[in-house]
Amino acid sequence: MDTLFSGPEIYKQHFNPKDYYDSYYASDKGALLGERTNIVLRNFHEIFSSGVVKGNTLIDIGAGSAIFELLSACEVFTNIIISDFLEQNLTEVKKWLTKDSNMLDWTSYVKFVCDLEGKSANLQEKEEKLRKTVKQVVKCDVLKKNPFEPLVIPPADCLISCFCLETACKDVASYCNTLKNFKDLLKPGGHIIMQSAENGTFYHVREKKFYCLTITKKEIEKAFIEAGYEIVKLEVKQRKDKSRLDIYDYHSLYCVHARKPCSL
Ligand SMILES: C[S@@+](CC[C@H](N)C(=O)[O-])C[C@H]1O[C@@H](n2cnc3c(N)ncnc32)[C@H](O)[C@@H]1O
């Protein structure tokens, strides 16, 4: 049976950041340890260490409570803005930033990225660098023309988003419209890097099932072009580890790197 669109109220009531972390990211038991997380972190490492993407400000949209996706970006950007729709997720991010005794533990991800960077001895330094670089934690709603309303955030050099649009957008038209709105958040020539699930229909956070937009590589490519971006790279990797299709049923992971044209 098709999973019904979750929508904002379901998220507010039922998305528990600790359950999400335990389900997907916690050491030893997270269902996305290994393949998915490694691919996402390797892609960010490759892109941000290439020297091609640079500037001052980077915005993470729909970050949830997952700060680990910024561990490579903080080597390049000096001003990182973390955003999400849910107050409960932003609270978890703030706990990590202030080293609250109940913060989520991202140490194994920090180690993974430090290993990729060849700086295995510097875990604490890396964490402190990210903490110093995050300058704002703000609420956003990607379905709004200005996702940060009532705030007006100056256009950024780079925007990243992981596993968000498929959860927030009901259909491909809404996905494309959201991408169009994101262009206003970027400077001319600014970069957008999105990593997410291709051809999924749902994901679970404990017993709660959330909607996932089923989108194909062709539709992703068309949406970025229609929204007015220049695609630098669009890569899809087939899922090899099918052990937890019961909690998240995507077929592949995609990574898009695109740019807002310089002329806009
Ligand atoms: C599957 S989680 C992904 C979180 C994180 N980026 C990650 O990779 O684990 C989906 C996220 O999208 C957020 N979200 C859902 N609807 C949204 C909306 N309309 N605007 C912004 N974020 C939204 C949720 O709060 C949640 O944090």
The ligand as an SDF file (V2000), in Angstrom:
LIG
                    3D

 27 29  0  0  0  0  0  0  0  0999 V2000
   14.9850   12.0390    6.7660 C   0  0  0  0  0  0  0  0  0  0  0  0
   15.2870   13.4770    7.7350 S   0  0  0  0  0  0  0  0  0  0  0  0
   16.8890   13.9400    7.1430 C   0  0  0  0  0  0  0  0  0  0  0  0
   17.7010   14.6280    8.1830 C   0  0  0  0  0  0  0  0  0  0  0  0
   19.1830   14.7900    7.8730 C   0  0  0  0  0  0  0  0  0  0  0  0
   19.4130   15.7450    6.8040 N   0  0  0  0  0  0  0  0  0  0  0  0
   19.8190   13.4640    7.5510 C   0  0  0  0  0  0  0  0  0  0  0  0
   20.4430   13.3540    6.4800 O   0  0  0  0  0  0  0  0  0  0  0  0
   19.7430   12.5460    8.3520 O   0  0  0  0  0  0  0  0  0  0  0  0
   14.2320   14.6170    6.9440 C   0  0  0  0  0  0  0  0  0  0  0  0
   14.3120   16.0030    7.5370 C   0  0  0  0  0  0  0  0  0  0  0  0
   13.5050   16.8860    6.7600 O   0  0  0  0  0  0  0  0  0  0  0  0
   12.8980   17.8040    7.6420 C   0  0  0  0  0  0  0  0  0  0  0  0
   11.7150   18.3820    6.9850 N   0  0  0  0  0  0  0  0  0  0  0  0
   10.5060   17.8060    6.7590 C   0  0  0  0  0  0  0  0  0  0  0  0
    9.6740   18.6910    6.1730 N   0  0  0  0  0  0  0  0  0  0  0  0
   10.3710   19.8480    6.0330 C   0  0  0  0  0  0  0  0  0  0  0  0
   10.0650   21.1330    5.5090 C   0  0  0  0  0  0  0  0  0  0  0  0
    8.8520   21.4190    5.0060 N   0  0  0  0  0  0  0  0  0  0  0  0
   11.0220   22.0810    5.5190 N   0  0  0  0  0  0  0  0  0  0  0  0
   12.2650   21.8140    6.0150 C   0  0  0  0  0  0  0  0  0  0  0  0
   12.6220   20.6180    6.5350 N   0  0  0  0  0  0  0  0  0  0  0  0
   11.6830   19.6470    6.5290 C   0  0  0  0  0  0  0  0  0  0  0  0
   12.5630   16.9850    8.8720 C   0  0  0  0  0  0  0  0  0  0  0  0
   12.3690   17.7950   10.0130 O   0  0  0  0  0  0  0  0  0  0  0  0
   13.7810   16.0870    8.9750 C   0  0  0  0  0  0  0  0  0  0  0  0
   14.7730   16.6420    9.7860 O   0  0  0  0  0  0  0  0  0  0  0  0
  1  2  1  0
  2  3  1  0
  2 10  1  0
  3  4  1  0
  4  5  1  0
  5  6  1  0
  5  7  1  0
  7  8  2  0
  7  9  1  0
 10 11  1  0
 11 12  1  0
 11 26  1  0
 12 13  1  0
 13 14  1  0
 13 24  1  0
 14 15  1  0
 14 23  1  0
 15 16  2  0
 16 17  1  0
 17 18  1  0
 17 23  2  0
 18 19  1  0
 18 20  2  0
 20 21  1  0
 21 22  2  0
 22 23  1  0
 24 25  1  0
 24 26  1  0
 26 27  1  0
M  CHG  2   2   1   9  -1
M  END
$$$$
